[in-house]
Amino acid sequence: MKAAVVVCSDSIYNGENEDTSGKIIVQKLQELELGNIDYLVVPDEVKEIQQALSHL
């Protein structure tokens, strides 16, 4: 099974803040032994989000 965690945040994308919730979700998915987990941080812009999702 494949999973993806997509964090949509301008401040995290720009390095102004650190993502904690997305990393916790990835950790929980790893505990469930999901082998293929994508983790992406994208700006909070519709086109950027759509583009990121289309590549998953």
BAROVEX-119213 format. One record per atom (N, C-alpha, C): residue number from 1; residue in one letter; atom name; y, z, x. Coordinates in steps of 0.1 Angstrom, whole numbers, plus 5000, padded with zeros to 4 digits. Each point is the difference from the previous one (the first is absolute). Layout:
% residues N
<rec nr="NUM" rest="A" atom="CA" yy="Y" zz="Z" xx="X"/>
...
***
This chain:
% residues 56
<rec nr="1" rest="M" atom="N" yy="4988" zz="5000" xx="5008"/>
<rec nr="1" rest="M" atom="CA" yy="5012" zz="5000" xx="4992"/>
<rec nr="1" rest="M" atom="C" yy="5012" zz="5000" xx="5009"/>
<rec nr="2" rest="K" atom="N" yy="5011" zz="4993" xx="4995"/>
<rec nr="2" rest="K" atom="CA" yy="5012" zz="4999" xx="5008"/>
<rec nr="2" rest="K" atom="C" yy="5011" zz="5008" xx="4992"/>
<rec nr="3" rest="A" atom="N" yy="5009" zz="5006" xx="5007"/>
<rec nr="3" rest="A" atom="CA" yy="5011" zz="5008" xx="4994"/>
<rec nr="3" rest="A" atom="C" yy="5012" zz="4997" xx="5008"/>
<rec nr="4" rest="A" atom="N" yy="5012" zz="5001" xx="4993"/>
<rec nr="4" rest="A" atom="CA" yy="5013" zz="4998" xx="5007"/>
<rec nr="4" rest="A" atom="C" yy="5009" zz="5011" xx="4995"/>
<rec nr="5" rest="V" atom="N" yy="5008" zz="5005" xx="5009"/>
<rec nr="5" rest="V" atom="CA" yy="5011" zz="5009" xx="4997"/>
<rec nr="5" rest="V" atom="C" yy="5013" zz="4993" xx="5004"/>
<rec nr="6" rest="V" atom="N" yy="5008" zz="4998" xx="4990"/>
<rec nr="6" rest="V" atom="CA" yy="5013" zz="4993" xx="5003"/>
<rec nr="6" rest="V" atom="C" yy="5011" zz="5010" xx="4997"/>
<rec nr="7" rest="V" atom="N" yy="5008" zz="5003" xx="5010"/>
<rec nr="7" rest="V" atom="CA" yy="5011" zz="5009" xx="4998"/>
<rec nr="7" rest="V" atom="C" yy="5013" zz="4992" xx="5000"/>
<rec nr="8" rest="C" atom="N" yy="5007" zz="5001" xx="4989"/>
<rec nr="8" rest="C" atom="CA" yy="5012" zz="4992" xx="4997"/>
<rec nr="8" rest="C" atom="C" yy="5012" zz="5010" xx="5002"/>
<rec nr="9" rest="S" atom="N" yy="5007" zz="4999" xx="5011"/>
<rec nr="9" rest="S" atom="CA" yy="5011" zz="5009" xx="5003"/>
<rec nr="9" rest="S" atom="C" yy="5008" zz="4994" xx="5011"/>
<rec nr="10" rest="D" atom="N" yy="5013" zz="4998" xx="4997"/>
<rec nr="10" rest="D" atom="CA" yy="5009" zz="4995" xx="5010"/>
<rec nr="10" rest="D" atom="C" yy="5002" zz="5010" xx="5012"/>
<rec nr="11" rest="S" atom="N" yy="5001" zz="5012" xx="4997"/>
<rec nr="11" rest="S" atom="CA" yy="5002" zz="5010" xx="5011"/>
<rec nr="11" rest="S" atom="C" yy="4988" zz="5002" xx="5009"/>
<rec nr="12" rest="I" atom="N" yy="4988" zz="4999" xx="4995"/>
<rec nr="12" rest="I" atom="CA" yy="4988" zz="5001" xx="5008"/>
<rec nr="12" rest="I" atom="C" yy="4999" zz="4987" xx="5008"/>
<rec nr="13" rest="Y" atom="N" yy="5002" zz="4989" xx="4993"/>
<rec nr="13" rest="Y" atom="CA" yy="4999" zz="4987" xx="5007"/>
<rec nr="13" rest="Y" atom="C" yy="5010" zz="4999" xx="5012"/>
<rec nr="14" rest="N" atom="N" yy="5012" zz="5005" xx="4998"/>
<rec nr="14" rest="N" atom="CA" yy="5010" zz="5000" xx="5011"/>
<rec nr="14" rest="N" atom="C" yy="4999" zz="5011" xx="5010"/>
<rec nr="15" rest="G" atom="N" yy="4990" zz="5009" xx="4998"/>
<rec nr="15" rest="G" atom="CA" yy="4997" zz="5010" xx="5010"/>
<rec nr="15" rest="G" atom="C" yy="5009" zz="5012" xx="4998"/>
<rec nr="16" rest="E" atom="N" yy="5007" zz="5001" xx="4989"/>
<rec nr="16" rest="E" atom="CA" yy="5009" zz="5012" xx="4998"/>
<rec nr="16" rest="E" atom="C" yy="4993" zz="5012" xx="4994"/>
<rec nr="17" rest="N" atom="N" yy="4988" zz="4998" xx="4994"/>
<rec nr="17" rest="N" atom="CA" yy="4992" zz="5010" xx="4995"/>
<rec nr="17" rest="N" atom="C" yy="4985" zz="4997" xx="5004"/>
<rec nr="18" rest="E" atom="N" yy="4992" zz="5011" xx="4999"/>
<rec nr="18" rest="E" atom="CA" yy="4986" zz="4998" xx="5003"/>
<rec nr="18" rest="E" atom="C" yy="4992" zz="5000" xx="4987"/>
<rec nr="19" rest="D" atom="N" yy="4990" zz="4991" xx="4999"/>
<rec nr="19" rest="D" atom="CA" yy="4991" zz="5000" xx="4988"/>
<rec nr="19" rest="D" atom="C" yy="4990" zz="5011" xx="5001"/>
<rec nr="20" rest="T" atom="N" yy="4999" zz="5009" xx="4990"/>
<rec nr="20" rest="T" atom="CA" yy="4990" zz="5010" xx="5000"/>
<rec nr="20" rest="T" atom="C" yy="4990" zz="4997" xx="4989"/>
<rec nr="21" rest="S" atom="N" yy="5005" zz="4996" xx="4988"/>
<rec nr="21" rest="S" atom="CA" yy="4990" zz="4998" xx="4989"/>
<rec nr="21" rest="S" atom="C" yy="4991" zz="4989" xx="5002"/>
<rec nr="22" rest="G" atom="N" yy="5005" zz="4989" xx="5005"/>
<rec nr="22" rest="G" atom="CA" yy="4991" zz="4988" xx="5003"/>
<rec nr="22" rest="G" atom="C" yy="4989" zz="5003" xx="5010"/>
<rec nr="23" rest="K" atom="N" yy="5004" zz="5008" xx="5010"/>
<rec nr="23" rest="K" atom="CA" yy="4990" zz="5004" xx="5010"/>
<rec nr="23" rest="K" atom="C" yy="4990" zz="5009" xx="4995"/>
<rec nr="24" rest="I" atom="N" yy="5004" zz="5009" xx="4991"/>
<rec nr="24" rest="I" atom="CA" yy="4990" zz="5009" xx="4993"/>
<rec nr="24" rest="I" atom="C" yy="4991" zz="4992" xx="4992"/>
<rec nr="25" rest="I" atom="N" yy="5005" zz="4990" xx="4992"/>
<rec nr="25" rest="I" atom="CA" yy="4991" zz="4992" xx="4992"/>
<rec nr="25" rest="I" atom="C" yy="4990" zz="4992" xx="5009"/>
<rec nr="26" rest="V" atom="N" yy="5004" zz="4995" xx="5011"/>
<rec nr="26" rest="V" atom="CA" yy="4991" zz="4993" xx="5010"/>
<rec nr="26" rest="V" atom="C" yy="4990" zz="5010" xx="5004"/>
<rec nr="27" rest="Q" atom="N" yy="5004" zz="5012" xx="5004"/>
<rec nr="27" rest="Q" atom="CA" yy="4990" zz="5010" xx="5004"/>
<rec nr="27" rest="Q" atom="C" yy="4990" zz="5003" xx="4989"/>
<rec nr="28" rest="K" atom="N" yy="5004" zz="5001" xx="4988"/>
<rec nr="28" rest="K" atom="CA" yy="4991" zz="5003" xx="4989"/>
<rec nr="28" rest="K" atom="C" yy="4990" zz="4989" xx="4998"/>
<rec nr="29" rest="L" atom="N" yy="5005" zz="4987" xx="5001"/>
<rec nr="29" rest="L" atom="CA" yy="4991" zz="4989" xx="4999"/>
<rec nr="29" rest="L" atom="C" yy="4990" zz="4999" xx="5011"/>
<rec nr="30" rest="Q" atom="N" yy="5004" zz="5004" xx="5012"/>
<rec nr="30" rest="Q" atom="CA" yy="4991" zz="5000" xx="5011"/>
<rec nr="30" rest="Q" atom="C" yy="4989" zz="5011" xx="4998"/>
<rec nr="31" rest="E" atom="N" yy="5004" zz="5011" xx="4994"/>
<rec nr="31" rest="E" atom="CA" yy="4990" zz="5011" xx="4997"/>
<rec nr="31" rest="E" atom="C" yy="4990" zz="4995" xx="4990"/>
<rec nr="32" rest="L" atom="N" yy="5003" zz="4990" xx="4992"/>
<rec nr="32" rest="L" atom="CA" yy="4991" zz="4994" xx="4991"/>
<rec nr="32" rest="L" atom="C" yy="4992" zz="4989" xx="5006"/>
<rec nr="33" rest="E" atom="N" yy="5002" zz="4998" xx="5013"/>
<rec nr="33" rest="E" atom="CA" yy="4993" zz="4990" xx="5009"/>
<rec nr="33" rest="E" atom="C" yy="5002" zz="4986" xx="4995"/>
<rec nr="34" rest="L" atom="N" yy="5012" zz="4997" xx="4996"/>
<rec nr="34" rest="L" atom="CA" yy="5003" zz="4986" xx="4998"/>
<rec nr="34" rest="L" atom="C" yy="5003" zz="4994" xx="5013"/>
<rec nr="35" rest="G" atom="N" yy="4993" zz="4989" xx="5004"/>
<rec nr="35" rest="G" atom="CA" yy="5001" zz="4995" xx="5013"/>
<rec nr="35" rest="G" atom="C" yy="5013" zz="4992" xx="5003"/>
<rec nr="36" rest="N" atom="N" yy="5005" zz="4993" xx="4991"/>
<rec nr="36" rest="N" atom="CA" yy="5011" zz="4991" xx="5003"/>
<rec nr="36" rest="N" atom="C" yy="5012" zz="5004" xx="4992"/>
<rec nr="37" rest="I" atom="N" yy="5010" zz="5007" xx="5006"/>
<rec nr="37" rest="I" atom="CA" yy="5011" zz="5005" xx="4993"/>
<rec nr="37" rest="I" atom="C" yy="5013" zz="4994" xx="5007"/>
<rec nr="38" rest="D" atom="N" yy="5007" zz="4992" xx="4993"/>
<rec nr="38" rest="D" atom="CA" yy="5013" zz="4995" xx="5005"/>
<rec nr="38" rest="D" atom="C" yy="5011" zz="5010" xx="4997"/>
<rec nr="39" rest="Y" atom="N" yy="5009" zz="5001" xx="5009"/>
<rec nr="39" rest="Y" atom="CA" yy="5012" zz="5009" xx="4999"/>
<rec nr="39" rest="Y" atom="C" yy="5012" zz="4992" xx="5003"/>
<rec nr="40" rest="L" atom="N" yy="5009" zz="4999" xx="4991"/>
<rec nr="40" rest="L" atom="CA" yy="5012" zz="4992" xx="5002"/>
<rec nr="40" rest="L" atom="C" yy="5012" zz="5008" xx="4995"/>
<rec nr="41" rest="V" atom="N" yy="5011" zz="4999" xx="5008"/>
<rec nr="41" rest="V" atom="CA" yy="5013" zz="5005" xx="4996"/>
<rec nr="41" rest="V" atom="C" yy="5010" zz="4988" xx="4998"/>
<rec nr="42" rest="V" atom="N" yy="5005" zz="4999" xx="4988"/>
<rec nr="42" rest="V" atom="CA" yy="5009" zz="4988" xx="4998"/>
<rec nr="42" rest="V" atom="C" yy="5013" zz="5005" xx="4994"/>
<rec nr="43" rest="P" atom="N" yy="5011" zz="4993" xx="5002"/>
<rec nr="43" rest="P" atom="CA" yy="5013" zz="5004" xx="4993"/>
<rec nr="43" rest="P" atom="C" yy="4999" zz="4999" xx="4985"/>
<rec nr="44" rest="D" atom="N" yy="5008" zz="5008" xx="4994"/>
<rec nr="44" rest="D" atom="CA" yy="5000" zz="5001" xx="4985"/>
<rec nr="44" rest="D" atom="C" yy="5007" zz="4988" xx="4994"/>
<rec nr="45" rest="E" atom="N" yy="4995" zz="4988" xx="5002"/>
<rec nr="45" rest="E" atom="CA" yy="5006" zz="4988" xx="4995"/>
<rec nr="45" rest="E" atom="C" yy="4988" zz="4992" xx="4994"/>
<rec nr="46" rest="V" atom="N" yy="5003" zz="4995" xx="4988"/>
<rec nr="46" rest="V" atom="CA" yy="4989" zz="4993" xx="4992"/>
<rec nr="46" rest="V" atom="C" yy="4993" zz="4989" xx="5009"/>
<rec nr="47" rest="K" atom="N" yy="5008" zz="4991" xx="5006"/>
<rec nr="47" rest="K" atom="CA" yy="4994" zz="4989" xx="5007"/>
<rec nr="47" rest="K" atom="C" yy="4992" zz="5005" xx="5012"/>
<rec nr="48" rest="E" atom="N" yy="5004" zz="5010" xx="5007"/>
<rec nr="48" rest="E" atom="CA" yy="4992" zz="5006" xx="5011"/>
<rec nr="48" rest="E" atom="C" yy="4987" zz="5006" xx="4995"/>
<rec nr="49" rest="I" atom="N" yy="5001" zz="5007" xx="4989"/>
<rec nr="49" rest="I" atom="CA" yy="4988" zz="5006" xx="4994"/>
<rec nr="49" rest="I" atom="C" yy="4990" zz="4989" xx="4996"/>
<rec nr="50" rest="Q" atom="N" yy="5005" zz="4990" xx="4993"/>
<rec nr="50" rest="Q" atom="CA" yy="4992" zz="4989" xx="4995"/>
<rec nr="50" rest="Q" atom="C" yy="4993" zz="4993" xx="5012"/>
<rec nr="51" rest="Q" atom="N" yy="5008" zz="4997" xx="5011"/>
<rec nr="51" rest="Q" atom="CA" yy="4994" zz="4993" xx="5011"/>
<rec nr="51" rest="Q" atom="C" yy="4989" zz="5009" xx="5007"/>
<rec nr="52" rest="A" atom="N" yy="5003" zz="5013" xx="5001"/>
<rec nr="52" rest="A" atom="CA" yy="4990" zz="5009" xx="5006"/>
<rec nr="52" rest="A" atom="C" yy="4987" zz="5000" xx="4992"/>
<rec nr="53" rest="L" atom="N" yy="5001" zz="5001" xx="4987"/>
<rec nr="53" rest="L" atom="CA" yy="4988" zz="5000" xx="4991"/>
<rec nr="53" rest="L" atom="C" yy="4993" zz="4987" xx="5000"/>
<rec nr="54" rest="S" atom="N" yy="5007" zz="4989" xx="5002"/>
<rec nr="54" rest="S" atom="CA" yy="4993" zz="4987" xx="5000"/>
<rec nr="54" rest="S" atom="C" yy="4991" zz="4998" xx="5012"/>
<rec nr="55" rest="H" atom="N" yy="5003" zz="5008" xx="5011"/>
<rec nr="55" rest="H" atom="CA" yy="4992" zz="4998" xx="5012"/>
<rec nr="55" rest="H" atom="C" yy="4989" zz="5010" xx="5001"/>
<rec nr="56" rest="L" atom="N" yy="4998" zz="5008" xx="4990"/>
<rec nr="56" rest="L" atom="CA" yy="4988" zz="5010" xx="5000"/>
<rec nr="56" rest="L" atom="C" yy="4988" zz="4993" xx="4996"/>
***
